[in-house]
Each structure stands twice: as C-alpha cells, then as structure tokens.
C-alpha cells in the first residue's frame, strides 16, 4: 500500500471513529445537569429553574436535559439527592476525625455543624435545600423522600440524646433547620449559629457535658 493511500485511509478511519457515538456515563451527565440546576437555583432562585435555563448553565441542549429529566420535579428531586449525598459525605468525614466512641454531645455537635451552611461551599447546597423545601410546600408529592429522611434523622438524634425523647430530637433538628435559614439570610454569623447550637446542647446534655 502506498504512503498516500495509507494516509488517506487513516484519515478516513479517524473521521469515522470521531463520528461514532460515544458511550456516555448517564449518572455523570445527570449529575452535571443537576449541578447546573443547583447553580441556577442558588444564584437566581427556584423560579428561574427551567429546562432552558438549566441547559444553558450546563452547556447542553434543552433536549438533552429533557432526555435525562422529563419534568421539573425529577430535576429538583435529583438535585436534592445530590445535596443530601454531599451532606452525608461531610458528616462522615467530620465524624471520622473524632475517632472511636466520641462523646454523644460532641457527636451531635459535629454532625449538625457539618450540615449547617457555614462556608461558601455549604451555602450553595443550603440554598438549594431551602429552595426545595419551598417547592415541596406547593408540591407535597415531591416531599416523600424528604419526610422519610426527616423521620430517620430525628430518630437518630433522639437515640443519642440522654433522654432518648423523639420530641427533643425533633426540636434539635428544627433548630438546625432554623439556624440554616438564618445563616443563609445573613441574620446569624457562623459564631452566633454555633453558639445557639451549643446553648441547646447544654440544655439537653447539661452544661458540664464535654463539648
């Protein structure tokens, strides 16, 4: 085969390979789109979330967004799942630094602090979570997973408290949510939020409990 002929065939082969459909990691693409959704929600509010806006933020077509998420509900649910996974990862990392058998008060403080929007990274996730809560207020069917998560977290918190009281667990979780809103709105600084958390933990564990 002559050199020119080989170069021509090689060029054709390269063009053919380039034109072939490539395998796409669907979870990765869905996460890319969800990240774009979260940026839109965090920067512009939930009302700005639409197929067109999310597609523009992700750098893909609206048709591709619709391929992965048929409805806005599906987009919101997936984005919230990503936020939840990030929160779980932060909690796992923070608790791992405590070593084995941390004091119950320290365990709860560390877990809640890891879930609060105390820095830029967690504030973005917090804005999306807050937007999702507002969204579920008018679309209760979207809150099914959220209700299950709330019950599970309440039960866990109660199991760590000295009283084991579910109502006290729910109260501490409600405080965490309220502190998150105040942090996002700028009413509280990180120091003020953690101070309020410590005050409540003192009431539940006793002020002499180790922090």
N, C-alpha and C positions, 0 to 999 in steps of 0.2 A: 504494500500500500504506500503510495507516495505521501510525502510530508504534507503537502497542501490538502490532500484528501483526508488525512488523519486529523488535521487541524479543523477542517470543516465538520467532520463527524463529531469531534469533541465539543465543538461549539454548539452543535445541534443537541447533543446529549445534555450539556449543561443547561441549555434553554428548556429542554423537556423536563429535567429534574426540577428546575426553578418553577416551572408552571404546574407541577404536580401538587395536588392538595396536601398540605402538611398536617400531621396529627397535632391536635390542639388539646392541651390539658384543660378539660372543661371546668374543673374546680378552680384552676388558676385564673381562667378567663372570668368566671363568675366572681371570684374574689377581686379581680381588677375592676370589674364593673361596680361591685359593692363598695370598694374604696372610693371610686368616683362619686357614687351616691352619697357616701358619708361626707366627702368634701363639700358637695353641694349643700347638703343639709346643715353642716356645721357653719358654712360661710354665708349662706343665703336664706336658711330656714327651710322648713319642711314644705312650705307652699311652692318652693322653687323646684322641688323634685318632680321631674317628668322624664319620659323616655328621651326626649330631645336634649334636655339639659344634662342628663347623666351620660348620654352618648358623647356629647361634646367634651365633657370633663374626662371621659375615659379614652377619648381619641378613637372611637369606633363608630360604626353606623347605628342609627336607631333600630334598624332591622336586626342587627346583631344583639343589641340589648334585649329586644323582644324575643329573640330566639332563646335566650337563657332565662328571662323573667317575663312571663306572659302578662303579669299585672303589676301594678304599683305595690300591692300587698305583698307579693312574692319578693320584690326588691327590698322592701322595708324589713321583712322577716329575715332575709338572708343577711342584710347589713347588721341587724341586731344580733344575729347569731355570731357574726364576726366580732362585734363589740364584746359579747359575752365570752367568747374564747380568749380574747386578749385580756379581759379582766381575770379570767381563771388562770391564765399564764402568769400574770403579775402576782396574783395571790400565791400560786405555787412557788414562784421564785422567792418571794418575800418570806414565806414560811420556811423554806429550805434553809435560809440563813439563820434561823432560830435554833437549829439543831434539834435533837430529840427531846421529847417531853417538855415543851415550853409551858410556862405558867398559863392557865386559862385566860387570865386578863390580857396578858401580852399577846397571846394567840389571836384573840378577838380584835385587839387594837391594831395589830399588824395587818390582819385580813381587811378590816374596814378601811384603814389608811391606804392600802393598795388599791381599793376600789374607788376612792374619792378622787375627783378631778383636781389634783394638786399641782400639775405642771401642764405644759403645752400639749404634750402627747395625750395625757389622760383627759384633758379638757375637750379635745376634739371628740373622743369617744363619748364623753359625758354629754356633749351637745346632741349627739345622735341618739343616745339613750333617752334624753329628755324629749326630743322630737318624737321618738317612737311612742313614749308614754302619752303625749298629746294626741298622737294619731290613733292610739287604741281607745281613747276616750270617745271618739266618734265612730270607731270601727271595733266594737268589743270582740268580734270573732277573731281579730288579729292578736288578741291578748292571751290566747290559750296557753302558749308556751311560757309567757311571762308569768302567768298565775302559778303555773307549776314550779317555776324557778323560785318565785317568792315564797311559796309554801316550804320548799326544800331548804332554802336559806334560813327561813325563820326557825324551822325545826333544828337545824344545825346550831344556830346561835343559842337557842334555848338549852340545847344539850350541854353547852359549855358553861352556861351561867350557873352559879351556885344554887339558885332556886329551881332550875330546870323548868321555869314557867314560860309557856309559849307566849303569853301576853307580853311578858318582859322582852322576849326575843323579838316579837313584832315591833315593840316600841323602839328597840335599839336599831332595828332595820329601818324604821320610819325616820329616826333621827339621821341615819346615814343618808337617806334619800333627800331629806330636807337640807342637810349640810351641803350635799352635792349641788342642789339648786342655788343656795346662797353663794357658793364658790363660783359657779358659772355666771351668776348675775353680778358678781363683784361686791356683794354685801359683806362677805367674810373673806379675810385673808386665810392662807393655809394655817397660820399660827392660831387664829381665832377658832377655826373649824376643829383643829386637833385639841384645842383647849376645851371646847364644848364636849367633844367626844370623851376626853379624859374625865371631865366632871360627871358625865353619865356613868362611865365605868366605875368611878369611885362610889357612886350610889349603889350600883349593882353588886360590886365586889367588896366594898369597904375601902376607905381611903388608905388603909395600911397595906393593901394588896400590892405586890410588886408590879411595876409597870413594865 
